[in-house]
Amino acid sequence: QLQLVESGGGLVQPGGSLRLSCAASGFTLDAYTIGWFRQAPGKERVGVSCFDRSDTNTYVADSVKGRFTISRDNAKNTVHLQMNSLKPEDTGTYFCAATRTRDPPEYLCHVPYGMDYWGEGTLVTVSS
């Protein structure tokens, strides 16, 4: 059974940091394009950062560029999203997703329905 499980969310003050993790079971992440998506209350799900299976092509949304970094730990079959300098507008539920398609990461980050597998999400709240 293919499964993605996110963790690491929580309440953080503006300017703080969080590290989200996405653990996969039932498949190996290094054969998939992976993405992190964010959904704020009442808004659509949007791509934050996506990268391909070779990690040579990475897309980062302008709104988080320079603050968020996506990475992969193949030994632990886990993907991380390091989030620094958090802002209140970063608040939302963060989902990781995976696909075996070879569409460019930037395309997949803009077209979430192109992803095949999704986790349940982890809530991030940035507030003082």
All heavy atoms as an XYZ file, in Angstrom:
979
protein
N       0.845     -1.187      0.000
C       0.000      0.000      0.000
C       0.885      1.243      0.000
O       1.739      1.396      0.849
C      -0.899      0.002      1.227
C      -1.851      1.175      1.279
C      -2.750      1.132      2.502
O      -2.710      0.175      3.280
N      -3.546      2.148      2.679
N       0.652      2.100     -0.985
C       1.435      3.316     -1.106
C       0.907      4.364     -0.136
O      -0.292      4.625     -0.095
C       1.361      3.846     -2.534
C       1.824      2.881     -3.627
C       1.587      3.466     -4.995
C       3.291      2.549     -3.434
N       1.821      4.960      0.638
C       1.388      5.921      1.638
C       2.438      7.001      1.837
O       3.638      6.725      1.819
C       1.123      5.201      2.965
C       0.434      6.046      4.016
C       0.091      5.232      5.262
O       0.639      4.162      5.497
N      -0.821      5.752      6.062
N       1.962      8.232      2.038
C       2.809      9.365      2.391
C       2.287      9.935      3.703
O       1.087     10.148      3.844
C       2.765     10.449      1.317
C       3.356     10.104     -0.053
C       2.982     11.158     -1.077
C       4.864      9.951      0.042
N       3.192     10.187      4.638
C       2.791     10.719      5.937
C       3.639     11.935      6.260
O       4.867     11.825      6.392
C       2.930      9.663      7.051
C       2.522     10.269      8.392
C       2.074      8.438      6.748
N       2.971     13.079      6.399
C       3.672     14.314      6.739
C       3.743     14.490      8.255
O       2.869     14.010      8.992
C       2.957     15.542      6.153
C       2.789     15.541      4.661
C       1.459     14.973      4.220
O       0.863     14.192      5.012
O       1.006     15.288      3.111
N       4.767     15.202      8.695
C       4.919     15.544     10.105
C       5.736     16.821     10.221
O       6.351     17.261      9.248
C       5.596     14.407     10.880
O       6.897     14.168     10.374
N       5.737     17.395     11.430
C       6.584     18.548     11.689
C       5.865     19.883     11.748
O       6.489     20.908     12.032
N       4.572     19.883     11.464
C       3.828     21.134     11.544
C       3.632     21.588     12.978
O       3.940     20.865     13.927
N       3.118     22.807     13.125
C       2.859     23.331     14.463
C       2.672     24.831     14.436
O       2.549     25.439     13.365
N       2.666     25.407     15.607
C       2.520     26.855     15.768
C       3.903     27.466     15.936
O       4.695     27.005     16.777
C       1.663     27.158     16.993
C       1.532     28.626     17.404
C       0.832     29.423     16.312
C       0.774     28.730     18.735
N       4.182     28.500     15.169
C       5.482     29.163     15.236
C       5.279     30.658     15.086
O       4.345     31.102     14.397
C       6.433     28.602     14.150
C       5.893     28.867     12.751
C       7.836     29.146     14.303
N       6.143     31.431     15.720
C       6.049     32.886     15.611
C       6.632     33.363     14.292
O       7.494     32.692     13.699
C       6.794     33.538     16.772
C       6.138     33.322     18.126
C       6.805     34.125     19.222
O       7.939     34.586     19.078
N       6.107     34.302     20.335
N       6.186     34.504     13.815
C       6.802     35.072     12.592
C       8.316     35.192     12.762
O       8.807     35.595     13.818
C       6.137     36.440     12.487
C       4.812     36.269     13.153
C       5.069     35.331     14.302
N       9.023     34.826     11.688
C      10.475     34.821     11.723
C      11.073     33.499     12.150
O      12.284     33.298     12.024
N      10.237     32.603     12.647
C      10.716     31.307     13.110
C      10.908     30.307     11.981
O      10.729     30.625     10.803
N      11.271     29.075     12.374
C      11.558     28.017     11.403
C      10.828     26.736     11.786
O      10.556     26.488     12.969
C      13.065     27.733     11.351
O      13.794     28.857     10.913
N      10.540     25.955     10.772
C      10.008     24.607     10.953
C      10.611     23.722      9.874
O      10.943     24.192      8.780
C       8.488     24.573     10.825
C       7.629     25.053     11.999
C       6.158     25.040     11.606
C       7.852     24.188     13.227
N      10.703     22.445     10.192
C      11.158     21.462      9.208
C      10.079     20.396      9.078
O       9.819     19.653     10.029
C      12.475     20.834      9.631
C      13.093     19.928      8.558
C      14.273     19.171      9.115
N      15.075     18.533      8.093
C      15.739     17.401      8.280
N      15.695     16.808      9.453
N      16.456     16.889      7.302
N       9.469     20.348      7.906
C       8.457     19.338      7.637
C       9.112     18.100      7.050
O      10.104     18.197      6.321
C       7.410     19.876      6.663
C       6.714     21.184      7.049
C       5.640     21.518      6.021
C       6.125     21.108      8.439
N       8.533     16.953      7.364
C       9.012     15.691      6.816
C       7.858     14.954      6.158
O       6.704     15.077      6.577
C       9.611     14.817      7.924
O      10.727     15.440      8.507
N       8.196     14.185      5.145
C       7.217     13.366      4.434
C       7.828     11.983      4.261
O       8.789     11.824      3.501
C       6.894     13.995      3.091
S       5.857     12.972      2.023
N       7.308     11.017      4.985
C       7.830      9.654      4.938
C       6.967      8.802      4.017
O       5.737      8.821      4.113
C       7.854      9.059      6.334
N       7.625      8.061      3.156
C       6.918      7.208      2.212
C       7.004      5.752      2.633
O       8.019      5.303      3.187
C       7.500      7.361      0.820
N       5.947      5.008      2.357
C       5.962      3.560      2.556
C       5.268      2.915      1.378
O       4.362      3.487      0.779
C       5.266      3.179      3.870
O       3.931      3.624      3.873
N       5.741      1.744      1.025
C       5.147      1.035     -0.103
C       5.780      1.368     -1.443
O       5.460      0.732     -2.442
N       6.656      2.362     -1.468
C       7.374      2.707     -2.697
C       8.590      3.535     -2.312
O       8.681      4.059     -1.203
C       6.481      3.474     -3.684
C       6.027      4.827     -3.215
C       6.554      5.989     -3.765
C       5.056      4.956     -2.231
C       6.122      7.240     -3.344
C       4.620      6.208     -1.803
C       5.156      7.349     -2.362
N       9.524      3.645     -3.245
C      10.745      4.393     -2.971
C      10.654      5.760     -3.639
O      10.426      5.874     -4.840
C      11.982      3.642     -3.481
O      11.791      3.313     -4.864
C      12.217      2.382     -2.692
N      10.864      6.781     -2.829
C      10.688      8.149     -3.307
C      11.678      8.555     -4.383
O      11.399      9.470     -5.154
C      10.789      9.125     -2.120
C       9.572      9.189     -1.202
C       9.870     10.095     -0.018
C       8.343      9.665     -1.950
N      12.830      7.914     -4.435
C      13.842      8.364     -5.396
C      13.463      8.055     -6.835
O      14.168      8.439     -7.760
C      15.224      7.810     -5.049
C      15.286      6.289     -5.093
O      14.270      5.658     -5.433
O      16.364      5.747     -4.772
N      12.342      7.347     -7.040
C      11.869      7.072     -8.400
C      10.712      7.992     -8.788
O      10.087      7.800     -9.834
C      11.422      5.618     -8.506
N      10.448      8.991     -7.940
C       9.288      9.843     -8.136
C       9.659     11.317     -8.128
O      10.616     11.736     -7.470
C       8.261      9.607     -7.022
C       7.553      8.280     -7.129
C       8.208      7.091     -6.826
C       6.228      8.221     -7.533
C       7.559      5.875     -6.940
C       5.564      7.005     -7.634
C       6.240      5.841     -7.338
O       5.589      4.639     -7.449
N       8.880     12.115     -8.842
C       8.910     13.560     -8.664
C       8.068     13.876     -7.431
O       6.971     13.355     -7.263
C       8.335     14.272     -9.892
O       9.207     14.042    -11.002
C       8.192     15.758     -9.642
N       8.622     14.736     -6.571
C       7.995     15.033     -5.287
C       7.658     16.514     -5.195
O       8.410     17.356     -5.701
C       8.946     14.683     -4.124
C       9.425     13.237     -4.244
C       8.273     14.923     -2.781
C       8.338     12.210     -4.139
N       6.574     16.816     -4.539
C       6.216     18.212     -4.338
C       5.636     18.468     -2.967
O       5.058     17.569     -2.348
N       5.824     19.684     -2.506
C       5.147     20.176     -1.308
C       4.135     21.227     -1.758
O       4.466     22.118     -2.549
C       6.138     20.811     -0.327
C       6.912     19.825      0.491
C       8.169     19.368      0.257
C       6.458     19.179      1.684
N       8.543     18.472      1.235
C       7.515     18.345      2.127
C       5.288     19.217      2.431
C       7.423     17.551      3.279
C       5.205     18.438      3.576
C       6.256     17.622      3.980
N       2.927     21.113     -1.231
C       1.838     22.015     -1.578
C       1.258     22.599     -0.298
O       1.309     21.970      0.760
C       0.751     21.262     -2.356
C       1.232     20.732     -3.673
C       1.980     19.562     -3.751
C       0.946     21.405     -4.848
C       2.433     19.077     -4.968
C       1.388     20.929     -6.074
C       2.134     19.766     -6.128
N       0.695     23.777     -0.437
C       0.119     24.461      0.719
C      -1.318     24.855      0.397
O      -1.613     25.323     -0.704
C       0.936     25.711      1.056
C       0.353     26.604      2.136
C       1.338     27.685      2.505
N       1.495     28.687      1.474
C       2.569     29.479      1.373
N       3.557     29.366      2.240
N       2.628     30.390      0.427
N      -2.186     24.677      1.387
C      -3.569     25.105      1.237
C      -3.967     25.937      2.441
O      -4.077     25.409      3.561
C      -4.502     23.905      1.085
C      -5.920     24.284      0.728
C      -6.717     23.111      0.197
O      -6.367     21.949      0.391
N      -7.801     23.405     -0.502
N      -4.154     27.232      2.200
C      -4.615     28.129      3.257
C      -6.128     28.000      3.400
O      -6.809     27.585      2.455
C      -4.230     29.560      2.924
N      -6.663     28.332      4.557
C      -8.111     28.231      4.761
C      -8.894     28.993      3.704
O      -8.642     30.175      3.453
C      -8.303     28.849      6.152
C      -7.004     28.651      6.841
C      -5.967     28.771      5.779
N      -9.812     28.309      3.045
C     -10.658     28.939      2.049
C      -9.997     29.203      0.709
O     -10.585     29.862     -0.151
N      -8.783     28.690      0.541
C      -8.056     28.938     -0.713
C      -7.687     27.630     -1.400
O      -7.773     26.556     -0.826
C      -6.813     29.774     -0.437
C      -7.125     31.178      0.071
C      -5.878     32.039      0.126
C      -6.221     33.456      0.549
N      -5.008     34.325      0.587
N      -7.266     27.745     -2.642
C      -6.868     26.576     -3.412
C      -5.505     26.065     -2.954
O      -4.706     26.797     -2.386
C      -6.808     26.924     -4.902
C      -8.155     27.243     -5.526
C      -8.044     27.479     -7.023
O      -6.906     27.615     -7.512
O      -9.078     27.529     -7.687
N      -5.270     24.805     -3.250
C      -3.966     24.208     -2.961
C      -2.968     24.690     -4.014
O      -3.233     24.606     -5.215
C      -4.105     22.686     -2.995
C      -2.940     21.936     -2.437
C      -3.270     20.453     -2.303
N      -4.393     20.221     -1.402
C      -4.808     19.012     -1.039
N      -4.175     17.929     -1.496
N      -5.829     18.870     -0.236
N      -1.821     25.146     -3.546
C      -0.803     25.671     -4.461
C       0.537     25.007     -4.194
O       0.839     24.618     -3.069
C      -0.666     27.204     -4.336
C      -1.951     27.895     -4.747
C      -0.281     27.613     -2.925
N       1.326     24.917     -5.250
C       2.645     24.308     -5.109
C       3.633     25.252     -4.458
O       3.690     26.427     -4.795
N       4.399     24.725     -3.534
C       5.438     25.490     -2.840
C       6.799     25.168     -3.442
O       7.569     26.072     -3.777
C       5.410     25.165     -1.328
C       6.592     25.807     -0.624
C       4.099     25.604     -0.714
N       7.087     23.890     -3.568
C       8.357     23.472     -4.156
C       8.218     22.044     -4.659
O       7.600     21.209     -3.994
C       9.491     23.570     -3.132
O      10.737     23.285     -3.732
N       8.786     21.791     -5.828
C       8.755     20.460     -6.422
C      10.113     20.161     -7.023
O      10.780     21.070     -7.540
C       7.686     20.378     -7.524
S       5.994     20.686     -6.956
N      10.520     18.881     -6.959
C      11.749     18.511     -7.643
C      11.637     17.119     -8.251
O      10.857     16.287     -7.815
C      12.995     18.689     -6.782
C      13.110     17.841     -5.535
C      14.264     17.911     -4.769
C      12.102     16.985     -5.100
C      14.407     17.160     -3.607
C      12.230     16.231     -3.943
C      13.396     16.328     -3.197
N      12.456     16.897     -9.290
C      12.339     15.641    -10.025
C      13.169     14.550     -9.352
O      13.871     14.788     -8.362
C      12.719     15.836    -11.495
C      14.168     16.257    -11.680
O      14.960     16.160    -10.727
O      14.514     16.682    -12.792
N      13.076     13.336     -9.913
C      13.681     12.169     -9.269
C      15.195     12.232     -9.226
O      15.816     11.607     -8.384
C      13.230     10.893     -9.977
C      13.658     10.781    -11.424
C      12.706      9.885    -12.183
N      11.421     10.506    -12.346
C      10.299      9.825    -12.530
N      10.322      8.513    -12.563
N       9.154     10.441    -12.687
N      15.783     13.005    -10.130
C      17.245     13.127    -10.131
C      17.717     14.314     -9.304
O      18.918     14.529     -9.161
C      17.760     13.275    -11.559
O      17.272     14.482    -12.117
N      16.771     15.093     -8.763
C      17.083     16.281     -7.955
C      17.850     17.339     -8.741
O      18.476     18.222     -8.143
C      17.868     15.920     -6.690
C      17.097     14.998     -5.770
O      15.887     14.810     -6.005
O      17.691     14.465     -4.820
N      17.815     17.269    -10.060
C      18.533     18.268    -10.849
C      17.637     19.405    -11.295
O      18.120     20.434    -11.757
C      19.161     17.617    -12.090
O      18.129     17.002    -12.874
C      20.190     16.575    -11.697
N      16.349     19.220    -11.184
C      15.398     20.223    -11.623
C      14.460     20.513    -10.456
O      13.616     19.687    -10.109
C      14.620     19.718    -12.832
C      13.784     20.789    -13.471
O      13.695     21.915    -12.970
N      13.148     20.458    -14.579
N      14.644     21.667     -9.861
C      13.862     22.047     -8.686
C      13.114     23.344     -8.948
O      13.695     24.300     -9.473
C      14.757     22.241     -7.452
O      15.471     21.040     -7.184
C      13.939     22.613     -6.220
N      11.846     23.347     -8.609
C      11.030     24.563     -8.701
C      10.707     25.039     -7.292
O      10.350     24.242     -6.429
C       9.735     24.287     -9.459
C       8.738     25.411     -9.325
C       8.863     26.576    -10.089
C       7.699     25.337     -8.410
C       7.964     27.614     -9.940
C       6.807     26.369     -8.260
C       6.941     27.510     -9.022
O       6.053     28.546     -8.870
N      10.838     26.332     -7.098
C      10.470     26.947     -5.821
C       9.581     28.147     -6.120
O       9.951     29.007     -6.929
C      11.715     27.398     -5.028
C      11.297     27.994     -3.687
C      12.662     26.233     -4.801
N       8.430     28.220     -5.505
C       7.516     29.335     -5.725
C       8.161     30.650     -5.298
O       8.919     30.699     -4.322
C       6.223     29.105     -4.946
N       7.851     31.720     -6.023
C       8.441     33.030     -5.716
C       8.147     33.464     -4.289
O       8.969     34.122     -3.649
C       7.907     34.084     -6.696
C       8.486     33.922     -8.086
O       9.525     33.247     -8.239
O       7.888     34.478     -9.026
N       6.978     33.088     -3.793
C       6.563     33.536     -2.465
C       7.430     32.959     -1.344
O       7.444     33.491     -0.237
C       5.100     33.154     -2.225
O       4.944     31.753     -2.302
N       8.147     31.872     -1.626
C       8.978     31.244     -0.593
C      10.446     31.156     -0.987
O      11.260     30.626     -0.219
C       8.449     29.840     -0.230
C       6.994     29.905      0.203
C       8.625     28.868     -1.400
N      10.792     31.663     -2.141
C      12.163     31.574     -2.629
C      13.127     32.258     -1.654
O      12.870     33.363     -1.184
C      12.263     32.205     -4.017
C      13.507     31.828     -4.797
C      13.352     32.200     -6.268
C      12.318     31.334     -6.956
N      12.210     31.631     -8.413
N      14.219     31.560     -1.365
C      15.191     32.088     -0.420
C      14.878     31.761      1.030
O      15.704     32.004      1.919
N      13.673     31.236      1.275
C      13.271     30.904      2.648
C      13.018     29.409      2.835
O      13.265     28.874      3.920
C      12.005     31.687      3.030
C      12.168     33.182      2.957
C      10.953     33.910      3.525
N       9.738     33.634      2.759
C       8.631     33.085      3.282
N       8.599     32.737      4.560
N       7.562     32.891      2.519
N      12.491     28.741      1.809
C      12.139     27.326      1.908
C      13.110     26.501      1.048
O      13.482     26.925     -0.061
C      10.724     27.067      1.394
C       9.623     27.583      2.278
C       9.859     28.486      3.313
C       8.318     27.163      2.070
C       8.842     28.960      4.112
C       7.282     27.629      2.868
C       7.553     28.530      3.879
N      13.457     25.327      1.548
C      14.346     24.424      0.812
C      13.786     23.013      0.876
O      13.518     22.491      1.971
C      15.762     24.433      1.400
O      16.276     25.771      1.395
C      16.681     23.536      0.577
N      13.646     22.388     -0.293
C      13.193     21.003     -0.369
C      14.412     20.099     -0.475
O      15.402     20.454     -1.123
C      12.230     20.815     -1.565
C      11.508     19.468     -1.489
C      12.965     20.982     -2.883
C      10.398     19.321     -2.541
N      14.351     18.943      0.181
C      15.478     18.019      0.110
C      14.957     16.597      0.250
O      13.824     16.371      0.691
C      16.512     18.318      1.201
O      15.947     18.134      2.487
N      15.816     15.658     -0.104
C      15.422     14.248     -0.096
C      16.463     13.445      0.674
O      17.659     13.646      0.500
C      15.344     13.763     -1.543
C      14.740     12.392     -1.736
C      15.066     11.866     -3.137
N      14.661     12.749     -4.202
C      13.541     12.624     -4.906
N      12.702     11.649     -4.605
N      13.263     13.441     -5.901
N      16.011     12.528      1.524
C      16.893     11.597      2.230
C      16.520     10.200      1.753
O      15.587      9.581      2.271
C      16.719     11.735      3.745
C      17.673     10.866      4.539
O      18.222      9.892      3.979
O      17.870     11.143      5.732
N      17.235      9.708      0.757
C      16.873      8.412      0.159
C      17.042      7.262      1.143
O      16.286      6.290      1.103
C      17.701      8.165     -1.094
C      17.298      9.082     -2.236
O      16.158      9.542     -2.300
N      18.233      9.364     -3.124
N      18.020      7.367      2.024
C      18.257      6.293      2.989
C      17.056      6.092      3.909
O      16.758      4.981      4.343
C      19.512      6.584      3.799
N      16.351      7.198      4.195
C      15.183      7.129      5.080
C      13.874      7.192      4.294
O      12.803      7.206      4.892
C      15.232      8.264      6.101
C      16.412      8.166      7.052
C      16.373      9.282      8.090
C      17.545      9.135      9.060
N      17.536     10.220     10.081
N      13.993      7.244      2.953
C      12.801      7.319      2.098
C      11.888      8.461      2.536
O      10.667      8.312      2.669
C      12.037      5.986      2.118
C      11.266      5.742      0.847
O      11.626      6.247     -0.215
N      10.204      4.970      0.943
N      12.519      9.600      2.748
C      11.826     10.766      3.314
C      12.215     12.025      2.548
O      13.349     12.156      2.087
C      12.200     10.927      4.805
O      11.797      9.753      5.515
C      11.509     12.137      5.422
N      11.259     12.928      2.423
C      11.500     14.239      1.833
C      11.227     15.294      2.903
O      10.310     15.133      3.715
C      10.590     14.462      0.613
C      10.717     15.882      0.092
C      10.937     13.475     -0.488
N      12.035     16.344      2.885
C      11.890     17.399      3.881
C      11.589     18.734      3.216
O      11.920     18.949      2.045
C      13.178     17.539      4.703
C      13.568     16.295      5.427
N      12.897     15.833      6.548
C      14.563     15.399      5.187
C      13.462     14.727      6.971
N      14.476     14.435      6.162
N      10.982     19.617      3.975
C      10.817     21.010      3.571
C      11.279     21.872      4.742
O      10.607     21.926      5.773
C       9.365     21.332      3.218
C       9.128     22.754      2.698
C       9.780     22.921      1.315
C       7.638     23.070      2.622
N      12.441     22.478      4.589
C      12.961     23.385      5.610
C      12.383     24.764      5.351
O      12.557     25.320      4.264
C      14.492     23.432      5.554
C      15.112     24.388      6.562
C      14.905     23.952      7.994
O      15.054     22.779      8.318
N      14.567     24.896      8.868
N      11.712     25.302      6.357
C      11.037     26.596      6.210
C      11.631     27.571      7.215
O      11.534     27.367      8.428
C       9.532     26.428      6.451
C       8.890     25.363      5.584
S       7.093     25.320      5.721
C       6.898     24.881      7.423
N      12.248     28.613      6.705
C      12.858     29.641      7.544
C      12.157     30.973      7.327
O      11.442     31.168      6.347
C      14.349     29.770      7.219
C      15.125     28.501      7.450
O      14.828     27.732      8.372
N      16.121     28.251      6.624
N      12.392     31.895      8.241
C      11.821     33.246      8.145
C      10.332     33.199      7.842
O       9.837     33.876      6.937
C      12.559     34.053      7.061
O      13.944     34.114      7.337
N       9.620     32.397      8.596
C       8.200     32.187      8.328
C       7.387     33.455      8.523
O       7.688     34.284      9.398
C       7.676     31.067      9.224
C       8.059     29.663      8.746
C       7.948     28.643      9.868
C       7.187     29.259      7.558
N       6.366     33.590      7.692
C       5.482     34.742      7.708
C       4.051     34.274      7.975
O       3.718     33.124      7.676
C       5.530     35.463      6.359
C       6.918     35.901      5.924
C       6.880     36.500      4.534
C       8.262     36.935      4.071
N       8.226     37.512      2.692
N       3.198     35.148      8.479
C       1.803     34.749      8.703
C       1.137     34.200      7.449
O       0.303     33.292      7.536
C       1.145     36.053      9.168
C       2.242     36.804      9.841
C       3.473     36.492      9.024
N       1.504     34.704      6.288
C       0.903     34.219      5.042
C       1.367     32.822      4.652
O       0.852     32.242      3.695
C       1.162     35.204      3.889
C       2.610     35.577      3.689
C       2.959     36.896      4.372
O       2.502     37.137      5.514
O       3.712     37.684      3.749
N       2.320     32.262      5.379
C       2.732     30.873      5.154
C       1.800     29.890      5.861
O       1.926     28.677      5.699
C       4.155     30.640      5.651
C       5.188     31.427      4.867
O       5.046     31.519      3.637
O       6.143     31.946      5.491
N       0.879     30.405      6.638
C      -0.065     29.553      7.360
C      -0.906     28.717      6.410
O      -1.379     29.220      5.386
C      -0.979     30.415      8.255
O      -0.188     31.022      9.280
C      -2.083     29.585      8.886
N      -1.079     27.457      6.754
C      -1.903     26.563      5.958
C      -1.577     25.115      6.256
O      -0.677     24.821      7.058
N      -2.294     24.243      5.580
C      -1.991     22.814      5.661
C      -1.035     22.468      4.539
O      -1.287     22.804      3.383
C      -3.266     21.974      5.563
O      -4.138     22.323      6.647
C      -2.942     20.491      5.654
N       0.042     21.810      4.901
C       1.079     21.447      3.939
C       0.969     19.963      3.601
O       0.917     19.117      4.506
C       2.458     21.769      4.502
C       2.779     23.241      4.459
C       2.141     24.131      5.320
C       3.706     23.753      3.547
C       2.412     25.487      5.271
C       3.981     25.109      3.496
C       3.338     25.971      4.351
O       3.605     27.316      4.301
N       0.923     19.698      2.313
C       0.802     18.337      1.815
C       2.038     17.982      0.992
O       2.550     18.821      0.249
C      -0.411     18.204      0.896
C      -1.729     18.526      1.536
C      -2.193     19.841      1.570
C      -2.512     17.531      2.084
C      -3.416     20.151      2.145
C      -3.737     17.827      2.663
C      -4.177     19.148      2.693
N       2.477     16.737      1.105
C       3.466     16.266      0.142
C       2.754     15.345     -0.840
O       1.719     14.741     -0.523
C       4.648     15.582      0.816
S       4.296     13.993      1.565
N       3.306     15.274     -2.034
C       2.700     14.493     -3.100
C       3.788     13.919     -3.979
O       4.908     14.439     -4.035
C       1.752     15.364     -3.916
N       3.436     12.860     -4.689
C       4.420     12.176     -5.540
C       3.764     11.723     -6.833
O       2.564     11.437     -6.872
C       5.002     10.968     -4.793
N       4.582     11.658     -7.875
C       4.119     11.154     -9.157
C       5.269     10.511     -9.901
O       6.426     10.917     -9.737
C       3.495     12.268    -10.018
O       3.055     11.697    -11.255
C       4.499     13.357    -10.319
N       4.955      9.540    -10.737
C       5.983      8.912    -11.568
C       6.044      9.547    -12.952
O       6.886      9.183    -13.752
C       5.730      7.409    -11.703
C       5.903      6.662    -10.404
C       6.245      5.213    -10.636
N       7.592      5.046    -11.179
C       8.201      3.881    -11.313
N       7.568      2.781    -10.962
N       9.417      3.795    -11.803
N       5.125     10.497    -13.218
C       5.182     11.140    -14.516
C       6.462     11.960    -14.644
O       7.066     12.345    -13.643
C       3.974     12.057    -14.754
O       4.037     13.156    -13.831
C       2.674     11.315    -14.552
N       6.855     12.241    -15.873
C       8.099     12.965    -16.121
C       7.848     14.415    -16.539
O       8.687     15.042    -17.169
C       8.943     12.237    -17.150
C       9.397     10.874    -16.651
C      10.367     10.199    -17.608
N      10.820      8.907    -17.061
C      11.879      8.765    -16.277
N      12.582      9.804    -15.918
N      12.216      7.566    -15.849
N       6.664     14.936    -16.150
C       6.408     16.346    -16.397
C       7.378     17.183    -15.570
O       7.803     16.774    -14.493
C       4.969     16.695    -16.015
C       3.965     16.041    -16.944
O       4.217     16.033    -18.162
O       2.935     15.526    -16.450
N       7.714     18.376    -16.048
C       8.652     19.227    -15.304
C       8.106     19.585    -13.919
O       6.900     19.794    -13.760
C       8.768     20.475    -16.181
C       8.378     20.030    -17.540
C       7.329     18.968    -17.336
N       8.970     19.671    -12.919
C       8.513     20.024    -11.573
C       7.723     21.328    -11.520
O       6.749     21.433    -10.769
C       9.814     20.117    -10.778
C      10.739     19.183    -11.477
C      10.390     19.309    -12.921
N       8.134     22.317    -12.316
C       7.409     23.591    -12.288
C       5.964     23.392    -12.763
O       5.024     23.958    -12.191
C       8.100     24.636    -13.164
C       7.386     25.977    -13.147
C       8.166     27.081    -13.820
O       9.314     26.828    -14.239
O       7.630     28.202    -13.916
N       5.783     22.572    -13.785
C       4.422     22.295    -14.273
C       3.608     21.590    -13.187
O       2.468     21.973    -12.904
C       4.495     21.416    -15.520
C       3.154     20.865    -15.943
C       2.256     21.654    -16.652
C       2.784     19.560    -15.623
C       1.022     21.161    -17.024
C       1.552     19.059    -15.996
C       0.673     19.852    -16.703
O      -0.549     19.363    -17.060
N       4.190     20.594    -12.554
C       3.455     19.825    -11.550
C       3.114     20.676    -10.340
O       2.063     20.497     -9.719
C       4.262     18.600    -11.140
C       4.369     17.530    -12.234
C       5.424     16.510    -11.873
C       3.027     16.852    -12.466
N       3.981     21.600     -9.992
C       3.692     22.472     -8.858
C       2.521     23.415     -9.163
O       1.823     23.855     -8.247
C       4.940     23.286     -8.486
S       5.729     22.747     -6.936
N       2.314     23.715    -10.449
C       1.198     24.584    -10.828
C      -0.074     23.789    -11.133
O      -1.167     24.376    -11.234
C       1.576     25.427    -12.048
C       2.478     26.575    -11.723
N       3.848     26.490    -11.791
C       2.212     27.828    -11.290
C       4.387     27.636    -11.437
N       3.408     28.480    -11.131
N       0.082     22.483    -11.291
C      -1.065     21.640    -11.632
C      -1.133     20.490    -10.634
O      -0.736     19.358    -10.944
C      -0.941     21.106    -13.072
C      -2.193     20.333    -13.453
C      -0.706     22.246    -14.050
N      -1.626     20.758     -9.414
C      -1.597     19.726     -8.367
C      -2.277     18.420     -8.750
O      -1.859     17.356     -8.296
C      -2.326     20.398     -7.196
C      -2.118     21.865     -7.400
C      -2.124     22.048     -8.884
N      -3.305     18.476     -9.605
C      -3.997     17.226     -9.937
C      -3.124     16.309    -10.791
O      -3.494     15.170    -11.070
C      -5.345     17.496    -10.612
C      -5.295     18.271    -11.900
C      -4.910     17.649    -13.086
C      -5.659     19.609    -11.948
C      -4.878     18.348    -14.273
C      -5.624     20.315    -13.137
C      -5.240     19.688    -14.296
O      -5.213     20.393    -15.467
N      -1.973     16.793    -11.186
C      -1.022     15.957    -11.907
C      -0.264     14.997    -10.999
O       0.408     14.081    -11.479
N      -0.359     15.189     -9.692
C       0.301     14.315     -8.728
C      -0.591     13.110     -8.454
O      -1.816     13.214     -8.436
C       0.589     15.063     -7.432
C       1.350     16.370     -7.613
S       2.970     16.160     -8.385
C       3.932     15.610     -6.977
N       0.032     11.955     -8.236
C      -0.721     10.710     -8.090
C      -1.011     10.321     -6.644
O      -2.041      9.722     -6.351
C       0.052      9.563     -8.747
C       0.239      9.782    -10.237
O      -0.736     10.224    -10.886
O       1.340      9.531    -10.748
N      -0.083     10.625     -5.754
C      -0.221     10.187     -4.368
C      -0.087     11.388     -3.436
O       0.796     12.238     -3.640
C       0.846      9.136     -4.025
C       0.869      7.986     -4.994
C       1.870      7.862     -5.952
C      -0.134      7.023     -4.962
C       1.866      6.820     -6.850
C      -0.126      5.969     -5.863
C       0.867      5.878     -6.802
O       0.865      4.839     -7.693
N      -0.927     11.429     -2.423
C      -0.967     12.555     -1.491
C      -0.971     12.056     -0.051
O      -1.565     11.021      0.260
C      -2.239     13.378     -1.707
C      -2.251     14.151     -2.976
C      -2.666     13.708     -4.196
C      -1.822     15.491     -3.159
N      -2.515     14.698     -5.128
C      -2.009     15.807     -4.521
C      -1.305     16.468     -2.304
C      -1.691     17.055     -5.059
C      -0.995     17.709     -2.824
C      -1.187     17.995     -4.186
N      -0.330     12.840      0.812
C      -0.455     12.601      2.241
C      -1.682     13.317      2.783
O      -2.397     14.001      2.040
N      -1.900     13.186      4.091
C      -3.062     13.790      4.735
C      -2.821     15.246      5.127
O      -3.758     15.964      5.439
C      -3.450     12.988      5.976
C      -3.955     11.576      5.664
C      -5.259     11.600      4.899
O      -6.148     12.398      5.264
O      -5.407     10.814      3.936
N      -1.563     15.646      5.131
C      -1.237     17.027      5.434
C      -0.833     17.262      6.874
O      -1.156     16.470      7.769
N      -0.092     18.349      7.077
C       0.289     18.780      8.423
C       0.077     20.292      8.502
O       0.423     21.024      7.576
C       1.754     18.397      8.738
O       2.066     18.726     10.090
C       2.748     19.066      7.802
N      -0.518     20.742      9.598
C      -0.918     22.138      9.729
C       0.228     22.988     10.251
O       0.871     22.644     11.261
C      -2.113     22.251     10.673
C      -2.638     23.671     10.938
C      -3.148     24.301      9.651
C      -3.737     23.628     11.999
N       0.467     24.093      9.567
C       1.455     25.084      9.991
C       0.723     26.393     10.270
O      -0.009     26.890      9.408
C       2.531     25.292      8.905
C       3.449     26.460      9.270
C       3.345     24.019      8.708
N       0.919     26.922     11.462
C       0.304     28.196     11.830
C       1.408     29.160     12.237
O       2.187     28.867     13.161
C      -0.691     28.020     12.987
O      -1.683     27.065     12.619
C      -1.373     29.348     13.308
N       1.478     30.282     11.536
C       2.485     31.303     11.840
C       1.754     32.499     12.440
O       1.013     33.209     11.751
C       3.275     31.721     10.583
C       4.394     32.698     10.977
C       3.847     30.504      9.876
N       1.961     32.686     13.710
C       1.229     33.732     14.409
C       1.958     34.122     15.678
O       2.608     33.290     16.318
C      -0.187     33.241     14.762
O      -0.873     34.196     15.535
N       1.826     35.383     16.043
C       2.404     35.848     17.300
C       1.366     35.782     18.420
O       1.681     36.117     19.564
C       2.931     37.273     17.140
O       1.921     38.125     16.667
